[in-house]
Amino acid sequence: MVELLAPAPAGVRLLSLHAISDLQRADRLLRRTWGTQPGDDTPLALDIMCALAHTGGYVGGAFLDGELVGVAAGFLAAGGTLHSHIAGVAPEAQGRGVGLALKRHQRTWAAERGLTAITWTFDPLVRRNAYFNLTRLGATAVEYLPDFYGPLSDGINDGDVSDRLFATWPVTASAPETPPDIPPDAVPILDEAGAVRASGGAPSLRCATPPDVERLRADDPGAARRWRVAIGDALGGALADGYRITGFTRSGWYLLARGGAA
């Protein structure tokens, strides 16, 4: 294990993982975090993780009191970037800043190698991830990717369409000082009931998300599927029409504006 310096909560140690024993621990943690059952796809195959660690890719771990509680892995990508393919935090360590520490560790790792940005994908329906990525980190969502991975059976995504937003995070990025407010003239293109509305070509838009789509998948799969179709039509359609995502509010709205630089 090679330690890299990055801000971390008290008691959390961030390390770059290389030893097979550590990578096996990482594999077990990811399976547990995803709720992977026998016959499910693995979140990230152990042999791929070993290859990444050996050939210059990124595999990072967060340890709390000697226990591995967070893992992230990624590979070098076009344009001098790191693509972060997967990240997971043990349920008992969530809400303790471990995920944020892992992202900062990734940024330190990327900066030390002269890389310019980190990219990753995330589910546009998962409100807490959108807020974390776009507001807490200051990343930018630049592309809507319909059914990007095809059908998944990995525990978390079973039976759902794998639509994703593609995010980019420059290594020099700074997070917004405060969460954005909804502009008074922002036209809703997807309301809080999951109904798609026409934008009318307005310069400023807002797009709702469900409060907890992961619970909704379990409690009401039909409603979760309707939200999936709706956000693809509304958010994906707006991006295809030349809008860009400018922020994500604490109350769960994507904010969009017409064209221009982010």
C-alpha positions in Angstrom: 0.0 0.0 0.0 1.3 3.4 -1.0 -0.1 6.3 1.1 -1.1 9.5 -0.8 -1.8 12.8 1.0 -5.4 14.1 0.7 -7.8 15.7 3.2 -9.7 13.1 5.2 -12.0 13.0 8.2 -10.5 12.2 11.6 -9.5 8.5 11.8 -9.8 7.8 8.0 -6.6 6.8 6.2 -6.5 6.9 2.4 -4.3 4.5 0.5 -3.5 3.4 -3.0 -4.1 -0.4 -3.1 -1.8 -2.8 -4.8 -1.4 -6.0 -2.7 -3.6 -8.9 -3.7 -4.9 -9.2 -0.1 -6.0 -5.6 -0.2 -7.7 -6.0 -3.6 -9.5 -9.0 -2.3 -10.8 -7.0 0.6 -11.9 -4.3 -1.9 -13.7 -6.9 -3.9 -15.6 -8.2 -0.9 -16.5 -4.6 0.2 -17.9 -3.7 -3.2 -19.9 -6.9 -3.3 -21.3 -6.2 0.1 -22.1 -2.6 -0.6 -23.9 -3.5 -3.8 -25.8 -6.3 -2.2 -24.5 -8.7 -4.8 -26.1 -12.2 -4.6 -24.9 -15.5 -6.1 -25.4 -15.3 -9.8 -25.3 -11.5 -9.9 -22.8 -9.5 -12.0 -19.8 -8.3 -9.9 -19.6 -4.6 -9.4 -15.9 -4.8 -10.6 -14.3 -8.1 -11.3 -11.3 -8.8 -9.1 -9.0 -9.6 -12.0 -9.8 -6.2 -13.6 -9.0 -4.5 -10.3 -5.7 -6.3 -10.1 -4.9 -5.3 -13.7 -5.7 -1.7 -13.0 -3.6 -1.5 -9.9 -0.6 -3.2 -11.7 -0.7 -1.1 -14.9 -1.0 2.4 -13.6 -4.7 2.7 -13.1 -6.3 3.9 -9.9 -7.5 1.7 -7.0 -7.9 3.6 -3.7 -9.1 2.6 -0.3 -10.4 4.4 2.8 -9.6 2.7 6.1 -11.3 3.5 9.4 -9.7 2.0 12.5 -7.9 -0.5 10.3 -11.0 -1.7 8.4 -11.5 -1.0 4.8 -14.7 1.0 4.5 -14.5 2.7 1.1 -13.1 1.7 -2.4 -12.8 3.6 -5.7 -11.2 2.4 -8.9 -10.6 3.9 -12.4 -8.5 3.9 -15.5 -6.6 6.4 -17.5 -8.7 7.8 -20.3 -8.4 10.1 -23.4 -7.4 13.7 -23.0 -5.1 13.1 -20.0 -8.0 12.2 -17.6 -8.8 9.6 -15.0 -12.2 7.8 -15.5 -13.5 6.7 -12.2 -15.5 3.6 -13.0 -16.7 2.6 -9.5 -16.8 3.9 -5.9 -18.5 2.4 -2.9 -18.7 3.1 0.9 -19.7 0.5 3.4 -23.2 1.1 4.8 -21.9 1.6 8.4 -19.4 4.3 7.3 -21.8 6.3 5.1 -22.5 9.9 6.2 -19.0 10.2 7.7 -17.3 12.0 4.8 -15.6 8.8 3.4 -17.0 9.3 -0.1 -15.8 12.9 -0.2 -12.4 11.9 1.1 -12.1 9.2 -1.7 -12.9 11.8 -4.4 -10.3 14.2 -3.0 -7.8 11.3 -2.9 -8.6 10.6 -6.6 -7.9 14.3 -7.4 -4.6 14.2 -5.5 -3.6 11.1 -7.4 -4.6 12.6 -10.7 -2.8 15.9 -10.1 0.4 14.1 -9.1 0.3 12.4 -12.6 -0.3 15.6 -14.5 -3.9 14.6 -15.4 -6.4 17.4 -16.0 -9.8 16.0 -14.9 -11.7 13.1 -13.5 -14.8 11.7 -15.2 -17.4 9.3 -14.1 -21.1 8.4 -14.7 -24.0 8.5 -12.2 -27.7 7.7 -12.2 -29.6 10.9 -12.9 -32.5 9.7 -10.7 -30.4 9.2 -7.5 -30.9 12.6 -5.8 -28.1 12.3 -3.2 -25.5 11.4 -5.8 -26.5 14.3 -8.1 -26.3 16.7 -5.2 -22.9 15.3 -4.1 -21.4 15.3 -7.6 -22.7 18.6 -8.9 -23.0 20.7 -5.7 -20.6 19.4 -3.1 -17.8 18.6 -5.5 -18.5 21.1 -8.2 -18.4 18.6 -11.1 -20.3 19.3 -14.3 -22.8 16.8 -16.0 -22.1 17.2 -19.7 -24.0 14.3 -21.4 -27.0 12.1 -21.0 -26.3 8.4 -21.9 -29.4 6.3 -22.4 -29.1 2.7 -21.2 -25.3 3.2 -21.1 -24.3 -0.2 -19.6 -27.2 -2.2 -20.9 -29.1 -4.5 -18.5 -27.4 -4.9 -15.2 -27.9 -7.6 -12.5 -25.5 -6.4 -9.8 -27.8 -6.0 -6.8 -28.4 -2.3 -6.9 -29.5 -1.9 -10.5 -31.4 -5.1 -11.0 -34.2 -4.7 -13.5 -33.6 -1.0 -14.2 -32.5 0.7 -17.4 -28.9 2.0 -17.0 -29.4 5.6 -18.1 -26.4 7.7 -16.8 -25.1 11.3 -16.7 -21.5 11.7 -17.7 -19.7 14.0 -15.3 -16.4 15.8 -15.5 -14.4 17.3 -12.6 -11.3 19.3 -13.4 -8.5 18.7 -10.8 -8.5 22.4 -10.1 -12.3 22.7 -9.7 -13.8 24.3 -6.6 -17.2 23.5 -5.3 -19.9 26.2 -5.2 -19.9 28.3 -2.0 -23.6 27.7 -1.5 -26.2 25.4 -3.1 -28.0 27.1 -6.0 -31.5 28.5 -5.7 -34.2 27.9 -8.3 -34.4 30.9 -10.6 -37.9 32.4 -10.5 -38.2 32.2 -14.3 -37.1 28.5 -14.4 -39.8 26.5 -16.3 -40.4 22.9 -14.9 -39.9 20.3 -17.6 -40.4 17.4 -15.1 -42.5 18.2 -12.0 -42.4 16.7 -8.5 -45.1 14.2 -9.5 -43.0 12.9 -12.3 -45.0 14.5 -15.1 -43.1 15.8 -18.2 -44.0 19.3 -19.4 -43.0 21.3 -22.4 -40.3 23.9 -22.0 -41.6 26.3 -24.6 -38.0 27.2 -25.4 -37.5 29.0 -22.1 -33.9 30.1 -21.3 -34.0 28.6 -17.8 -35.4 25.2 -16.9 -35.7 23.0 -13.8 -36.1 19.2 -13.7 -37.4 17.3 -10.6 -36.0 14.0 -9.2 -37.8 11.6 -6.9 -36.8 11.8 -3.2 -35.5 8.3 -3.0 -35.6 6.3 -6.2 -33.7 3.3 -4.6 -36.5 2.8 -2.1 -39.1 3.4 -4.9 -37.6 0.6 -6.9 -38.3 -1.8 -4.1 -41.7 -0.4 -3.0 -43.2 0.5 -6.3 -41.2 -0.7 -9.3 -43.8 0.6 -11.8 -43.5 4.2 -10.4 -39.7 3.9 -10.6 -39.8 2.9 -14.2 -42.1 5.8 -15.0 -39.6 8.2 -13.4 -36.9 6.6 -15.5 -38.7 7.2 -18.8 -39.8 10.7 -17.7 -36.3 11.9 -16.8 -34.9 10.5 -20.0 -37.5 12.4 -22.0 -37.2 15.7 -20.0 -33.6 15.9 -18.9 -32.1 13.9 -21.8 -34.3 15.8 -24.3 -33.3 19.2 -22.9 -29.6 18.3 -23.2 -30.1 17.1 -26.7 -31.8 20.4 -27.5 -28.8 22.4 -26.5 -29.4 23.1 -22.8 -26.7 22.5 -20.2 -27.0 21.6 -16.5 -25.9 24.5 -14.4 -26.5 23.1 -10.9 -28.5 20.9 -8.6 -30.5 22.3 -5.7 -30.8 20.9 -2.1 -34.5 20.2 -2.8 -33.7 17.9 -5.7 -34.0 20.0 -8.9 -31.6 20.0 -11.8 -31.2 23.5 -13.1 -30.6 24.1 -16.8 -29.8 27.0 -19.1 -29.8 27.4 -22.8 -26.3 26.9 -24.4 -23.1 28.8 -23.6 -20.2 27.8 -21.4 -20.8 26.1 -18.1 
